[in-house]
Amino acid sequence: MADAAPTPPGPAIPLTALLAREELGLRLVAGPGEAALHWVHTSEMADPYPYLLGGELLMTAGVQLTDPERYVARVVAAGAAALGFGVAPVHDTVPPELVAACARHGLPLLEVPPRTPFTAVGRAVWRLMAEARHRELRRVTEAQQSLATAAARPDPVPAVLHALASRLAGRAALYAQDGTEYAAAGRPVEPEARGALARLVRVLHPDGRPGEGAGSGSRPASAADTVGGTHLAAYPLGGGQGLTLGLASGRREAGDHTIAGVAVVLLSLLTAPHQGADEAARSTALVRLLLGAAPADVTPLLGDAPWTVVHARGEGAVPPLGTPLLDARDDGTVRALLPAGREVAPHPGWTLGVSAPAEAAELGAADLQAARALRRARAAHTPLARHRSGGLGALLDPDEATAYARALLAPLPEPLTETLRTWLSLHGNWDRTATALGVHRNTVRQRIARCAVLLEADLDDAEVRMELWFALRWSP
């Protein structure tokens, strides 16, 4: 069969959406009608288990189907989401034994009519994923614009809460650290859910004192719960005021967390105490960016003095970098912008990467320098590394590069490492790699797919390929 197209970036799609495509003529003959499809895989192996990653719609014509019970048990064990069975050219109908096995194991079984090629099913899944991703991105973009516009109104805090509640089809409220509601907008929620939301707020402020927002100290950056079908979430604001954004909605959709994050930034700025001239200028720059201004039009507000970018990863209290310009994330990473010349020292439990001084217009390059310096520090197990100029060669220390390569490639057994090395050296050419290794091209595809899973990397990304190639060059 023809090779399937690469999986496009996109969320999982419901099985019901695929069944609704009338031109495919798919029919559910066994198992539940609810499943989430992440991709499509075609296999005529007697046991496809080693080649499944989980979440697939597995397509087969039953060429080697001899034991339906064992076949279905293995497919379920591999985590496949559903099974699509083509009734031609091997079988005239879906075997009753296969239908019974899928029913017993709770695996959705689809009948694929002779007129529908498997590639058409795969193409339909990719299109549905792309449409879902497009809807998500459009929804987030429209919400960002709506929130930024609300922040520019004469009474901005209620306006932002109202816009947020409207976008999430629920309720948005600001809470004091003791769980007392400060301001709210949107539809009311049941008393039980409201009490649970107040408890989430107190979880974020266990000592009753104002915090510094997401990522401060060892406090969580958010908290969530579900009560009686109502989804609850709480996000502490920055600025040291002890305020928390609480959200309640009847449904949870992709993009909600991103939309809430934009609201947290805006509300933190709007509720912060009076700022000095420098801080006000920086806040103005952030608001202008959110309203769509070009970065080149905003950087003059940061001043002419050079800046340093710091990337950090660790646990516990955020390192005292002496700047309010922090981006602390849920995964334990922090990015900071501080005036050049300010001392950056190691901090227990954290690894830091520091860029070279840069003007405001060159902060993008400085951000990349700090990211590379952090990677070097983590590879060498040192608490702090600084950007080194002098070309690409100067960025690599032999011992550090070897340590990094060993850590990066550790998940791969030797056969997969050699396959990856050969495949990258031949620019991803399947046939030439198969010839060089003396194996079938499908074996190469399976091994490379396995490499991608074990490394948790997108091997279609040129930057990922480059990093892996350097790692292979420096590996022992």
TAHUJO-V797550 format. One record per residue. RES is the residue in three letters. PHI is phi in whole degrees, -180 to 180 (* if undefined). PSI is psi as a letter, one per 30 degrees, with the letter a starting at -180 (999 if undefined). Layout:
((RES/PHI/PSI) (RES/PHI/PSI))
This chain:
((MET/*/l) (ALA/-69/l) (ASP/-67/k) (ALA/-75/l) (ALA/-70/l) (PRO/-60/k) (THR/-68/k) (PRO/-76/l) (PRO/-66/k) (GLY/176/l) (PRO/-74/l) (ALA/-65/l) (ILE/-115/k) (PRO/-72/k) (LEU/-59/e) (THR/-61/e) (ALA/-66/e) (LEU/-71/e) (LEU/-65/f) (ALA/-76/f) (ARG/-77/j) (GLU/-63/e) (GLU/-67/f) (LEU/-82/f) (GLY/68/g) (LEU/-73/k) (ARG/-136/k) (LEU/-80/j) (VAL/-111/f) (ALA/-163/l) (GLY/80/l) (PRO/-72/l) (GLY/-89/f) (GLU/-108/k) (ALA/-163/l) (ALA/-108/k) (LEU/-100/k) (HIS/-101/f) (TRP/-171/l) (VAL/-122/k) (HIS/-137/k) (THR/-109/k) (SER/-152/k) (GLU/-113/g) (MET/-71/k) (ALA/-65/e) (ASP/-135/j) (PRO/-81/g) (TYR/-49/e) (PRO/-65/f) (TYR/-108/g) (LEU/-104/k) (LEU/-105/f) (GLY/104/k) (GLY/85/g) (GLU/-82/l) (LEU/-93/j) (LEU/-85/k) (MET/-106/k) (THR/-152/l) (ALA/-102/g) (GLY/72/h) (VAL/-61/e) (GLN/-116/g) (LEU/-81/j) (THR/-114/f) (ASP/-133/i) (PRO/-56/e) (GLU/-62/e) (ARG/-67/e) (TYR/-59/e) (VAL/-66/e) (ALA/-60/e) (ARG/-70/e) (VAL/-64/e) (VAL/-66/e) (ALA/-62/e) (ALA/-77/f) (GLY/91/g) (ALA/-61/k) (ALA/-84/e) (ALA/-161/l) (LEU/-124/k) (GLY/-108/k) (PHE/-116/j) (GLY/-83/k) (VAL/-85/g) (ALA/-145/k) (PRO/-98/f) (VAL/-84/e) (HIS/-117/k) (ASP/-82/f) (THR/-140/l) (VAL/-71/k) (PRO/-56/k) (PRO/-57/e) (GLU/-64/e) (LEU/-70/e) (VAL/-60/e) (ALA/-65/e) (ALA/-66/e) (CYS/-65/e) (ALA/-64/e) (ARG/-66/e) (HIS/-91/f) (GLY/70/g) (LEU/-99/k) (PRO/-60/k) (LEU/-121/k) (LEU/-107/k) (GLU/-92/k) (VAL/-103/j) (PRO/-68/l) (PRO/-59/f) (ARG/-76/f) (THR/-106/j) (PRO/-72/l) (PHE/-60/e) (THR/-63/e) (ALA/-68/e) (VAL/-66/e) (GLY/-61/e) (ARG/-63/e) (ALA/-65/e) (VAL/-64/e) (TRP/-62/e) (ARG/-65/e) (LEU/-63/e) (MET/-65/e) (ALA/-63/e) (GLU/-65/e) (ALA/-65/e) (ARG/-64/e) (HIS/-63/e) (ARG/-63/e) (GLU/-63/e) (LEU/-64/e) (ARG/-65/e) (ARG/-63/e) (VAL/-65/e) (THR/-62/e) (GLU/-64/e) (ALA/-66/e) (GLN/-59/e) (GLN/-64/e) (SER/-65/e) (LEU/-68/e) (ALA/-64/e) (THR/-65/e) (ALA/-63/e) (ALA/-66/f) (ALA/-91/g) (ARG/-81/l) (PRO/-59/e) (ASP/-115/i) (PRO/-71/e) (VAL/-63/e) (PRO/-61/e) (ALA/-65/e) (VAL/-66/e) (LEU/-62/e) (HIS/-64/e) (ALA/-63/e) (LEU/-67/e) (ALA/-61/e) (SER/-66/e) (ARG/-69/e) (LEU/-96/g) (ALA/53/h) (GLY/-159/b) (ARG/-125/k) (ALA/-127/k) (ALA/-146/l) (LEU/-103/k) (TYR/-123/k) (ALA/-74/l) (GLN/-66/f) (ASP/-90/g) (GLY/92/g) (THR/-78/k) (GLU/-73/k) (TYR/-100/e) (ALA/-159/l) (ALA/-153/l) (ALA/-154/l) (GLY/101/a) (ARG/-74/k) (PRO/-70/l) (VAL/-121/l) (GLU/-63/k) (PRO/-54/e) (GLU/-63/e) (ALA/-68/e) (ARG/-64/e) (GLY/-64/e) (ALA/-65/e) (LEU/-66/e) (ALA/-62/e) (ARG/-67/e) (LEU/-61/e) (VAL/-62/e) (ARG/-68/f) (VAL/-63/e) (LEU/-76/f) (HIS/-133/i) (PRO/-64/f) (ASP/-96/g) (GLY/75/g) (ARG/-106/l) (PRO/-61/k) (GLY/-102/a) (GLU/-110/g) (GLY/85/a) (ALA/-57/k) (GLY/87/f) (SER/-78/k) (GLY/55/b) (SER/-102/g) (ARG/-75/k) (PRO/-67/l) (ALA/-81/f) (SER/-165/l) (ALA/-144/k) (ALA/-144/l) (ASP/-162/l) (THR/-132/k) (VAL/-130/j) (GLY/57/h) (GLY/83/g) (THR/-101/k) (HIS/-87/k) (LEU/-118/k) (ALA/-151/k) (ALA/-134/k) (TYR/-133/j) (PRO/-71/k) (LEU/-86/l) (GLY/-83/l) (GLY/99/f) (GLY/72/g) (GLN/-91/f) (GLY/76/g) (LEU/-86/k) (THR/-134/k) (LEU/-88/k) (GLY/-113/k) (LEU/-126/k) (ALA/-139/k) (SER/-148/l) (GLY/-83/f) (ARG/-144/l) (ARG/-124/k) (GLU/-121/l) (ALA/-61/k) (GLY/99/f) (ASP/-60/e) (HIS/-64/e) (THR/-65/e) (ILE/-62/e) (ALA/-62/e) (GLY/-62/e) (VAL/-63/e) (ALA/-64/e) (VAL/-61/e) (VAL/-62/e) (LEU/-65/e) (LEU/-67/e) (SER/-62/e) (LEU/-67/e) (LEU/-73/f) (THR/-102/f) (ALA/-70/l) (PRO/-66/l) (HIS/-55/k) (GLN/-107/l) (GLY/-73/l) (ALA/-62/e) (ASP/-65/e) (GLU/-65/e) (ALA/-63/e) (ALA/-65/e) (ARG/-70/e) (SER/-63/e) (THR/-61/e) (ALA/-62/e) (LEU/-65/e) (VAL/-63/e) (ARG/-64/e) (LEU/-63/e) (LEU/-64/f) (LEU/-85/g) (GLY/105/g) (ALA/-68/l) (ALA/-74/k) (PRO/-54/e) (ALA/-63/f) (ASP/-82/f) (VAL/-99/e) (THR/-57/e) (PRO/-59/f) (LEU/-68/f) (LEU/-82/f) (GLY/92/l) (ASP/-90/f) (ALA/-66/k) (PRO/-68/l) (TRP/-126/l) (THR/-123/k) (VAL/-103/k) (VAL/-123/k) (HIS/-109/k) (ALA/-140/k) (ARG/-140/k) (GLY/172/a) (GLU/-133/l) (GLY/89/a) (ALA/-63/k) (VAL/-63/k) (PRO/-54/k) (PRO/-74/i) (LEU/-87/f) (GLY/73/h) (THR/-148/k) (PRO/-84/f) (LEU/-87/i) (LEU/-119/k) (ASP/-124/j) (ALA/-98/k) (ARG/-116/l) (ASP/-65/f) (ASP/-87/g) (GLY/87/g) (THR/-104/k) (VAL/-135/k) (ARG/-120/k) (ALA/-137/k) (LEU/-122/k) (LEU/-141/l) (PRO/-59/k) (ALA/-61/k) (GLY/98/f) (ARG/-74/k) (GLU/-68/k) (VAL/-116/j) (ALA/-114/l) (PRO/-59/l) (HIS/-136/k) (PRO/-56/k) (GLY/83/g) (TRP/-128/l) (THR/-118/k) (LEU/-122/k) (GLY/-124/k) (VAL/-121/k) (SER/-83/l) (ALA/-77/l) (PRO/-58/k) (ALA/-145/k) (GLU/-70/l) (ALA/-58/e) (ALA/-71/f) (GLU/-109/g) (LEU/-68/f) (GLY/-61/e) (ALA/-67/e) (ALA/-65/e) (ASP/-63/e) (LEU/-66/e) (GLN/-61/e) (ALA/-64/e) (ALA/-64/e) (ARG/-66/e) (ALA/-64/e) (LEU/-65/e) (ARG/-62/e) (ARG/-64/e) (ALA/-64/e) (ARG/-67/e) (ALA/-66/e) (ALA/-92/f) (HIS/58/h) (THR/-111/k) (PRO/-72/f) (LEU/-154/k) (ALA/-136/k) (ARG/-114/l) (HIS/-62/k) (ARG/-115/k) (SER/-87/l) (GLY/115/g) (GLY/92/l) (LEU/-63/e) (GLY/-62/e) (ALA/-71/f) (LEU/-77/f) (LEU/-112/k) (ASP/-97/k) (PRO/-53/e) (ASP/-66/e) (GLU/-65/e) (ALA/-64/e) (THR/-65/e) (ALA/-64/e) (TYR/-66/e) (ALA/-62/e) (ARG/-63/e) (ALA/-69/e) (LEU/-67/e) (LEU/-93/g) (ALA/-57/e) (PRO/-69/f) (LEU/-94/k) (PRO/-71/l) (GLU/-57/e) (PRO/-59/e) (LEU/-71/e) (THR/-62/e) (GLU/-67/e) (THR/-61/e) (LEU/-63/e) (ARG/-62/e) (THR/-66/e) (TRP/-63/e) (LEU/-68/e) (SER/-67/f) (LEU/-104/g) (HIS/60/h) (GLY/73/g) (ASN/-81/j) (TRP/-67/e) (ASP/-67/e) (ARG/-67/e) (THR/-66/e) (ALA/-61/e) (THR/-64/e) (ALA/-65/e) (LEU/-93/f) (GLY/73/h) (VAL/-129/l) (HIS/-76/k) (ARG/-61/e) (ASN/-67/e) (THR/-64/e) (VAL/-61/e) (ARG/-60/e) (GLN/-63/e) (ARG/-67/e) (ILE/-66/e) (ALA/-62/e) (ARG/-66/e) (CYS/-59/e) (ALA/-61/e) (VAL/-68/e) (LEU/-66/e) (LEU/-86/f) (GLU/53/h) (ALA/-134/l) (ASP/-93/j) (LEU/-76/f) (ASP/-85/f) (ASP/-84/k) (ALA/-62/e) (GLU/-67/e) (VAL/-64/e) (ARG/-60/e) (MET/-61/e) (GLU/-64/e) (LEU/-67/e) (TRP/-64/e) (PHE/-64/e) (ALA/-62/e) (LEU/-65/e) (ARG/-67/e) (TRP/-97/f) (SER/-71/k) (PRO/-62/999))
